[in-house]
Amino acid sequence: MEISGASTSQSMEVISAQLAQGQQKQDGKAVQELVAAAEVPQAAPASRPGLGGNINIKV
């Protein structure tokens, strides 16, 4: 009887690991989609590249 109990326990662990792996794959795909959606195209160069270059900040 213990043998079948151990077998059932191992089967549950395998199923749990498979479910966790599936969840990780789904999470990874979701993260990739979010990163792709959040990518901002590069801004065009400023018409005056020196603008803001002479700002002095005193602390």
SULNOR-V648239 format. One record per helix or strand. SS is the DSSP state (H for helix, E for strand). FROM is the first residue (numbers start at 1). TO is the last residue. If there is no record, write none. Layout:
# SULNOR-V648239
ss	from	to
SS	FROM	TO
SS	FROM	TO
This chain:
# SULNOR-V648239
ss	from	to
H	2	38
